[in-house]
Every structure is written in structure tokens, then in C-alpha cells.
Amino acid sequence: MTEATSATPAPDALAGVLADAPFVRLVATDDGDALAAAGLLARALRATGTPFQARVDPDPVPDDVDDGVAVTVGVDRGPHAVPGAGRPASTAAFAVARALGVEPDPVVALAGVVAAGSIPGADGSGDALDAAERAGRVERRPGVALPASGGTDVDPSQAEALAASTLVSTRYSGDPEAARDALAPLGLPADPDDDDRRRFASLVAVDAVDGDDASDRAASSVERALRPYATDGPFETVGGYADVLDALAREAPGTGIALAVASDPDESLRTAALDAWSRHGLAAHRALDAATVGRYDGCVVARVDADAVDASPAILPTVARLVRDFRSPEPVAVAVDETAGRLAAAGGRTGDDAVALGDACRTAAAEVGGDGWGTAARGGIAVDDADGDGLTAALAALREAI
């Protein structure tokens, strides 16, 4: 099954379908943008009194719903979809919620936009940014986009948050002690002013591009983490919120759905989200640091062992994205875990000969009897690799396809 099988609906058209539905089942791809979009739709359905169910799946397929409606989120599949290609799914979901007569949470929408790799105000998110600014819910300021920085007793410290962030990749990513050592010379106070935040951002910006293995793309990738929008949401910045959503979509999807759907998350849910985000981010960075990285025509491959850093294969998409954004001179990055029999790919070529990564993964997996999934910009493969050759063959087929 290929990724795109339905036409992208206008917000009014999908809103009309949802308004008449006795029940709605939402199934979202495992990324922060789709999770935010599903949350916006779920909140709108709750506000209009429509029963719903929401879940996350790496390869969403519209579920059969007796006397109801199934909506895929993050992928263009089935008769009713909120795809993430072309513009973030969260911007489309924001428009659908408004068409339902509900005023959606603009901070959630903007977090989805950042999770999609964009910036607030771009790629169709102008309405969400305008709504957030009019309501006084966001403010652009110097600094680094972290979800928390030690503001409460249960929050990670600034150094711990910086080490776990997957919006950046530096020499101290994955290592809170090294991050503390890096921040110590700055002497940042507990209540920093704009000058303090600028010094903090300058350190991170330089360290993201200064490593021997940093790619040219790192300079543009780190911009997403700088000059963040501070917010009154459950996390300190929009970018930090995005980072949490992206991690939860893979590491703890149940917690992710609960967070995205909750209009006012309680402290226990917020703490659970931060804990899962921190575990995921630290493990992804540590796995990358220990990886064997090789460059091929069209892609860079990082061979990792999730078990060695006490993590699950859920970190592979994050590792692939980190490699693509900060270390890969090629358009595609692949994270391979031979022990788990899985790989994840991130990136993509542009131009008339471009191949959607999700479709490439499906094709490669089919050649070795495995499972493949994904969207245009990312994908994954799982094989039964008892003989040790299945994943190697899948990787070879994927390299050929891209």
C-alpha cells in the first residue's frame, strides 16, 4: 500500500463529515505533528459532543467503524485524512477545528508545526500564530527551546534538559554531566534575563556546528532550537513542547495521546511526559554516540544497538533524524539496529526523481518478507532476522530504491 491514496480534503469538507458523525476513530502516525493534529481534532470533537477514540500507529490504516467515521492523521490514506505532506498536519487540523465552530488551542498547533520541522508562522501556520499572539500565549525571546529548565522540584535542570533535547546535537547531548560542565562558565542565574539567554543560545549554536562530524546542514537545523516562543502551555517553550510530543509519539504513545487531548494536563501527566521525553532523548543521543556511521551514495547509515543504552527500537526514528539534521552530507539518513531487526530512515531527495521514503521502505521490506511503513519524509522496516541476513538485504534494497 502506498502512502497517498486519497485527495486532501478542504477543512470545511472534513468538518462537515465530522459534524454528522456519531463516532470518530482517529489514528495518527508516530510523530509529534500528527500527535498534535490528533489532539486538536479530539478536543474539537469533545467540544461538539462527538464520541471519539484516538491512537498512534507507525503505519495508520483506516479502521472499519460501524456507524462512524475513521480519520487517518499524518498520512493521506483512506476516504478521510489529515495528511502531513505539503504542510504540517497540525495546521490542517487547526483549520478543521475552526470549521467545526471550535477555537482550537494555537499552542498545540504551533508545537505540531515545529515537530514537523517547520517554524511558527510558516507552512500555513500563520492563523495559529496570530491567534496565540493575540491571546498573549506566546512571546518570542532569546534562548534555547527546552520543555523545562528546573523551574520546579520535579523538572529536569537546564543541563539535564539540554542533554536530552533532540532539537540539537552537540558534544554533550546525552550526557547531563558534560552539559553541566559546558554551562558552568556561563554562570547562568536561576532567573535569566535576555542577555543570559543569548549567551546560552550562542553556546548551543556554536557547539551544534563545531564538531568534527557536524554536517553543513547542522547550521540550519539548529535554528529550530534557537529564539524560541515562550508559552503558557504545559511546557516552557513551543519548541520544547514539540520535542516532547515527538518523543512521546514513539516512546509512550498512550501518554502522548493523553497529553495531546488534555486541555489542561495535570502535574502527574506533565511529569510522566517529561520523564518519557528525557529517557527517549538521552538514549537516542547515547546510541548515536556509540554508533558506527558509514556514508554511501545518497544516504548515511548509523548502526546502533538500542539494547546497549537500555532503550527500545523506538529511538531509531529519532536517531535517523538526528543524523540527517546534524551529521549527514547526504539527503537521507538510516539508523539500523541489527539486534532488533529494524531500521528507520529520515530525509528524502527532491526533484522529479524523488522517491517517498515510506514507499521505498515498503518496497524494500517486501523483497525480504518484512514489514515496511512510513510517509514521504521518513519510514521504517522490520524483519525477522533470525539468520542475520534479512536486515542487511533490506538495507541494500532500500539504498537501491533511494
C-alpha positions as CSV (number, residue, x, y, z in Angstrom):
1,M,0.0,0.0,0.0
2,T,1.4,3.4,-1.0
3,E,1.2,6.4,1.2
4,A,-1.1,8.6,-0.9
5,T,-4.5,7.1,-1.7
6,S,-7.0,9.9,-1.2
7,A,-7.4,13.5,-2.1
8,T,-6.5,16.1,0.6
9,P,-9.9,17.4,1.9
10,A,-10.8,21.0,2.4
11,P,-11.2,21.9,6.1
12,D,-14.9,22.6,5.6
13,A,-15.5,19.3,3.9
14,L,-13.9,17.2,6.6
15,A,-15.6,19.3,9.3
16,G,-18.9,18.6,7.7
17,V,-18.2,14.8,7.8
18,L,-17.1,15.0,11.5
19,A,-20.1,17.2,12.5
20,D,-22.5,14.5,11.3
21,A,-20.5,11.5,12.6
22,P,-22.0,9.6,15.6
23,F,-18.5,8.3,16.4
24,V,-15.0,9.1,15.1
25,R,-11.8,7.0,15.3
26,L,-8.5,8.9,14.9
27,V,-5.3,7.0,14.0
28,A,-2.1,9.1,13.8
29,T,1.4,8.4,12.6
30,D,4.1,8.2,15.3
31,D,5.4,11.7,15.2
32,G,4.8,14.9,17.1
33,D,3.0,16.8,14.3
34,A,0.4,14.0,13.8
35,L,0.0,13.6,17.5
36,A,-0.7,17.4,17.9
37,A,-3.1,17.2,15.0
38,A,-5.0,14.3,16.5
39,G,-5.1,16.2,19.8
40,L,-6.7,19.2,18.1
41,L,-9.3,17.1,16.4
42,A,-10.1,15.1,19.5
43,R,-10.6,18.3,21.6
44,A,-12.8,19.7,18.9
45,L,-14.9,16.5,18.8
46,R,-15.2,16.6,22.6
47,A,-16.3,20.2,22.5
48,T,-19.0,19.3,20.0
49,G,-20.2,16.3,21.9
50,T,-19.0,13.7,19.4
51,P,-17.6,10.4,20.9
52,F,-14.1,9.5,19.7
53,Q,-11.2,7.2,20.0
54,A,-7.6,8.1,19.2
55,R,-4.4,6.1,18.9
56,V,-0.9,6.2,17.3
57,D,0.4,3.7,14.7
58,P,3.6,3.8,12.6
59,D,1.6,3.0,9.5
60,P,-2.1,4.1,10.0
61,V,-4.8,2.2,8.2
62,P,-8.4,3.5,8.4
63,D,-10.2,1.2,10.8
64,D,-13.6,-0.1,10.0
65,V,-16.1,1.8,12.1
66,D,-19.7,0.6,12.3
67,D,-21.9,3.7,12.0
68,G,-18.9,6.0,12.4
69,V,-16.0,7.7,10.7
70,A,-12.3,6.8,10.6
71,V,-9.7,9.5,10.0
72,T,-6.0,9.0,9.4
73,V,-3.8,11.7,10.6
74,G,-0.3,12.4,9.3
75,V,-0.7,10.3,6.2
76,D,-3.0,10.6,3.2
77,R,-4.8,7.3,3.3
78,G,-8.5,6.4,3.2
79,P,-11.6,8.5,2.5
80,H,-11.0,10.9,5.4
81,A,-7.5,12.1,6.1
82,V,-5.4,14.9,7.5
83,P,-2.1,14.4,5.7
84,G,1.2,15.8,6.8
85,A,2.7,16.3,3.3
86,G,3.0,19.8,1.9
87,R,2.2,21.4,5.2
88,P,2.1,20.2,8.8
89,A,-1.0,18.1,9.7
90,S,-1.4,20.3,12.8
91,T,-2.2,23.3,10.6
92,A,-4.9,21.4,8.7
93,A,-6.3,20.1,12.0
94,F,-6.4,23.7,13.4
95,A,-8.5,24.8,10.3
96,V,-10.8,21.8,10.6
97,A,-11.4,22.5,14.3
98,R,-12.3,26.1,13.5
99,A,-14.7,24.9,10.8
100,L,-16.4,22.8,13.4
101,G,-17.1,26.1,15.3
102,V,-14.4,25.4,18.0
103,E,-11.5,27.7,18.8
104,P,-8.6,25.3,18.9
105,D,-5.5,25.6,21.1
106,P,-3.0,27.5,19.0
107,V,0.0,26.5,21.1
108,V,-0.7,22.8,20.4
109,A,-0.9,23.6,16.7
110,L,2.4,25.5,16.8
111,A,4.1,22.7,18.7
112,G,3.0,20.4,15.9
113,V,4.4,22.8,13.3
114,V,7.8,22.7,15.0
115,A,7.7,18.9,15.4
116,A,7.1,18.8,11.6
117,G,10.4,20.6,11.1
118,S,8.9,24.0,10.3
119,I,8.7,27.2,12.3
120,P,5.7,29.0,13.8
121,G,4.1,31.3,11.2
122,A,5.3,29.2,8.2
123,D,3.8,26.5,6.1
124,G,0.2,27.5,6.8
125,S,0.5,28.2,10.5
126,G,0.0,31.9,10.3
127,D,-3.5,31.7,11.7
128,A,-2.4,29.7,14.7
129,L,0.5,32.1,15.4
130,D,-1.8,35.1,15.1
131,A,-4.3,33.5,17.5
132,A,-1.6,32.7,20.0
133,E,-0.1,36.2,19.9
134,R,-3.5,37.9,20.1
135,A,-4.3,35.9,23.2
136,G,-0.9,36.7,24.7
137,R,0.0,33.0,24.9
138,V,3.4,33.1,23.1
139,E,6.3,35.5,23.2
140,R,9.4,35.3,21.1
141,R,12.6,35.6,23.2
142,P,16.3,34.7,23.0
143,G,17.4,31.4,24.3
144,V,17.0,27.7,23.5
145,A,13.8,25.8,23.1
146,L,13.5,23.4,26.0
147,P,10.4,22.0,27.6
148,A,11.6,22.8,31.1
149,S,14.7,24.1,32.8
150,G,14.4,23.4,36.5
151,G,11.5,25.7,37.3
152,T,10.0,23.2,39.8
153,D,11.4,20.5,42.0
154,V,10.3,17.7,39.6
155,D,11.5,19.4,36.4
156,P,14.8,18.4,34.8
157,S,17.6,21.0,35.4
158,Q,18.6,23.2,32.5
159,A,21.7,21.0,31.9
160,E,19.6,17.8,32.0
161,A,17.0,19.3,29.6
162,L,19.7,20.4,27.2
163,A,21.4,16.9,27.2
164,A,18.0,15.3,26.4
165,S,16.8,17.7,23.7
166,T,16.6,16.2,20.3
167,L,16.3,19.6,18.6
168,V,20.1,19.8,18.8
169,S,23.1,17.5,18.7
170,T,26.3,18.6,20.5
171,R,29.3,17.1,22.2
172,Y,27.3,17.0,25.5
173,S,24.0,15.7,24.1
174,G,23.0,12.5,26.0
175,D,25.4,13.4,28.9
176,P,23.9,15.7,31.6
177,E,27.2,15.9,33.5
178,A,29.0,17.2,30.3
179,A,26.2,19.6,29.7
180,R,26.6,21.0,33.3
181,D,30.3,21.4,32.6
182,A,29.6,23.2,29.4
183,L,27.1,25.6,31.0
184,A,29.2,26.3,34.2
185,P,31.4,29.0,32.7
186,L,28.3,31.0,31.7
187,G,27.2,31.3,35.3
188,L,23.5,31.4,34.3
189,P,21.2,32.6,37.1
190,A,18.0,30.9,38.2
191,D,16.1,33.7,36.7
192,P,17.9,34.6,33.4
193,D,17.4,37.8,31.5
194,D,17.6,38.2,27.8
195,D,21.4,38.7,27.8
196,D,21.8,35.4,29.7
197,R,19.5,33.6,27.3
198,R,21.6,35.0,24.3
199,R,24.8,33.7,25.8
200,F,23.1,30.3,26.3
201,A,21.9,30.2,22.8
202,S,25.3,31.2,21.4
203,L,26.9,28.4,23.2
204,V,24.5,25.8,21.8
205,A,24.6,27.3,18.3
206,V,28.4,27.1,18.2
207,D,28.6,23.6,19.7
208,A,26.0,22.2,17.2
209,V,28.1,23.1,14.2
210,D,31.6,22.8,15.7
211,G,32.1,19.1,16.0
212,D,34.3,17.1,13.6
213,D,31.3,15.1,12.4
214,A,28.9,18.1,12.0
215,S,27.4,18.5,8.6
216,D,26.7,21.7,6.7
217,R,23.0,21.1,7.4
218,A,23.6,21.5,11.1
219,A,23.8,25.3,10.9
220,S,20.2,25.5,9.6
221,S,18.9,22.6,11.7
222,V,19.9,24.2,15.0
223,E,17.9,27.3,14.1
224,R,14.8,25.5,15.1
225,A,16.0,25.3,18.7
226,L,17.0,29.0,18.9
227,R,15.0,32.1,19.8
228,P,12.0,30.1,21.0
229,Y,8.5,31.1,21.6
230,A,7.9,31.1,25.4
231,T,4.4,29.9,26.2
232,D,1.9,29.5,29.0
233,G,1.3,25.8,27.9
234,P,2.3,22.8,29.9
235,F,5.9,23.3,28.8
236,E,8.1,26.4,28.8
237,T,8.5,26.8,25.0
238,V,6.7,25.8,21.9
239,G,9.8,24.1,20.6
240,G,10.2,22.2,23.9
241,Y,6.5,21.1,23.6
242,A,7.2,19.9,20.1
243,D,10.2,17.8,21.3
244,V,8.1,16.2,24.0
245,L,5.3,15.3,21.6
246,D,7.7,13.8,19.0
247,A,9.3,11.6,21.7
248,L,6.0,10.5,23.2
249,A,4.6,9.5,19.8
250,R,7.3,6.8,19.7
251,E,8.3,6.1,23.3
252,A,5.0,6.4,25.1
253,P,2.1,6.8,22.7
254,G,-0.6,6.3,25.3
255,T,0.9,9.2,27.4
256,G,1.2,11.2,24.2
257,I,-2.5,10.8,23.3
258,A,-3.4,11.7,26.9
259,L,-1.3,14.9,26.7
260,A,-2.5,16.0,23.3
261,V,-6.1,15.5,24.2
262,A,-6.0,17.1,27.7
263,S,-6.9,20.8,27.6
264,D,-5.3,21.3,31.0
265,P,-2.8,18.5,31.7
266,D,-2.4,17.8,35.4
267,E,1.0,17.7,37.1
268,S,1.2,13.9,37.1
269,L,0.6,13.7,33.3
270,R,3.1,16.5,32.7
271,T,5.7,14.7,34.8
272,A,5.1,11.4,33.0
273,A,5.6,13.2,29.7
274,L,8.8,14.8,30.7
275,D,10.2,11.6,32.1
276,A,9.4,9.7,28.9
277,W,10.9,12.5,26.8
278,S,14.1,12.6,28.8
279,R,14.6,8.9,28.6
280,H,14.0,8.9,24.9
281,G,16.3,11.8,24.1
282,L,19.2,10.7,26.3
283,A,19.0,7.1,24.9
284,A,18.9,8.4,21.3
285,H,21.9,10.6,21.7
286,R,23.9,7.8,23.6
287,A,23.0,5.3,20.9
288,L,24.2,7.7,18.2
289,D,27.4,8.4,20.0
290,A,28.2,4.7,20.2
291,A,27.1,4.1,16.6
292,T,29.2,3.0,13.6
293,V,28.5,5.5,10.9
294,G,29.1,5.0,7.2
295,R,28.5,7.1,4.1
296,Y,27.0,5.7,0.9
297,D,25.7,7.2,-2.3
298,G,22.5,9.0,-1.3
299,C,22.5,8.1,2.4
300,V,24.4,7.9,5.6
301,V,23.9,4.7,7.7
302,A,24.3,4.7,11.5
303,R,24.5,1.2,13.0
304,V,23.2,1.3,16.6
305,D,22.4,-1.1,19.4
306,A,19.4,0.2,21.4
307,D,19.8,-2.6,24.0
308,A,23.3,-1.3,24.8
309,V,21.8,2.0,26.0
310,D,18.9,0.3,27.8
311,A,16.4,1.6,25.2
312,S,13.9,0.2,22.8
313,P,13.9,0.4,18.9
314,A,11.5,3.3,19.4
315,I,14.6,5.5,19.4
316,L,15.6,4.6,15.8
317,P,13.4,7.3,14.0
318,T,14.9,9.9,16.4
319,V,18.5,8.7,15.7
320,A,17.8,8.8,12.0
321,R,16.5,12.4,12.2
322,L,19.5,13.5,14.3
323,V,21.9,12.0,11.8
324,R,20.1,13.6,8.9
325,D,19.9,17.0,10.5
326,F,23.3,17.3,12.1
327,R,25.7,14.7,10.6
328,S,24.7,13.6,7.2
329,P,26.1,15.2,4.0
330,E,23.6,13.0,2.1
331,P,19.8,13.7,1.8
332,V,18.8,10.5,3.6
333,A,19.9,9.1,7.0
334,V,19.2,5.5,8.1
335,A,19.5,4.1,11.6
336,V,19.9,0.4,11.7
337,D,19.6,-1.9,14.8
338,E,20.6,-5.4,13.6
339,T,19.8,-7.0,17.0
340,A,16.2,-5.7,16.9
341,G,15.9,-6.4,13.1
342,R,14.7,-2.9,12.5
343,L,15.8,0.3,10.7
344,A,14.4,3.8,10.4
345,A,15.0,6.3,7.6
346,A,14.7,10.1,7.6
347,G,15.1,12.8,4.9
348,G,14.4,12.4,1.2
349,R,15.6,13.6,-2.2
350,T,13.9,16.4,-4.0
351,G,13.1,16.8,-7.7
352,D,11.2,14.8,-10.3
353,D,13.0,11.6,-9.5
354,A,12.3,11.8,-5.7
355,V,11.1,8.6,-4.0
356,A,8.9,8.7,-0.9
357,L,10.8,7.1,1.9
358,G,7.7,5.3,3.2
359,D,7.1,3.7,-0.2
360,A,10.8,2.9,-0.6
361,C,10.7,1.1,2.8
362,R,7.6,-0.9,1.8
363,T,9.2,-2.0,-1.4
364,A,12.5,-3.0,0.2
365,A,10.7,-4.8,3.0
366,A,8.6,-6.8,0.6
367,E,11.7,-8.1,-1.1
368,V,12.8,-9.8,2.1
369,G,9.5,-10.7,3.5
370,G,9.5,-8.0,6.1
371,D,7.2,-5.1,7.0
372,G,7.7,-1.6,5.7
373,W,5.9,1.7,6.5
374,G,6.2,5.4,6.6
375,T,5.5,8.7,4.9
376,A,7.2,10.7,2.2
377,A,9.9,12.0,4.6
378,R,10.5,9.0,6.8
379,G,10.0,5.3,7.0
380,G,10.9,2.1,8.7
381,I,11.4,-1.6,8.1
382,A,11.1,-4.6,10.5
383,V,12.3,-8.1,9.5
384,D,12.5,-11.5,11.2
385,D,16.3,-11.6,11.2
386,A,17.0,-14.9,12.8
387,D,19.6,-15.8,10.2
388,G,21.2,-12.3,10.4
389,D,20.8,-11.6,6.7
390,G,17.3,-10.2,6.4
391,L,18.0,-6.7,7.6
392,T,21.2,-6.5,5.6
393,A,19.3,-7.4,2.4
394,A,16.5,-4.9,3.3
395,L,19.1,-2.1,3.8
396,A,20.6,-2.9,0.4
397,A,17.2,-2.8,-1.2
398,L,16.4,0.5,0.4
399,R,19.7,2.0,-0.7
400,E,18.9,0.9,-4.2
401,A,15.5,2.5,-4.0
402,I,16.6,5.8,-2.8
